[in-house]
Amino acid sequence: MKILIPTPLRSYTRQKRLVEADGATVGAVLDDLEGQFPGIRFRMVDEHDRMRRHMRLFVNGEQVFDLARALDASDEIAIVQALSGG
């Protein structure tokens, strides 16, 4: 499936905006990304296996919080890094 990578994580994907990954769940897709691009998963998921507060993940335009969410091969995932400031 197609995964949209945010600019801050493109150093892991060798500057690729779109990458392909496989998995039956969101967590499995993130594991596949980690296998292809070592270090990228830890930037998105903490040591308790939860999405980091500054990361957002969308499946077909719907925000997802559960890494166990089932996926179809035709799903599209967008990873977004939340911005903050003052």
Secondary structure, 3 states (H helix, E strand, C coil): CEEECCHHHCCCCCCCCEEECCCCEHHHHHHHHHHHCCCHHHHHECCCCCECCCEEEEECCEEECCCCCECCCCCEEEEEECCCCC
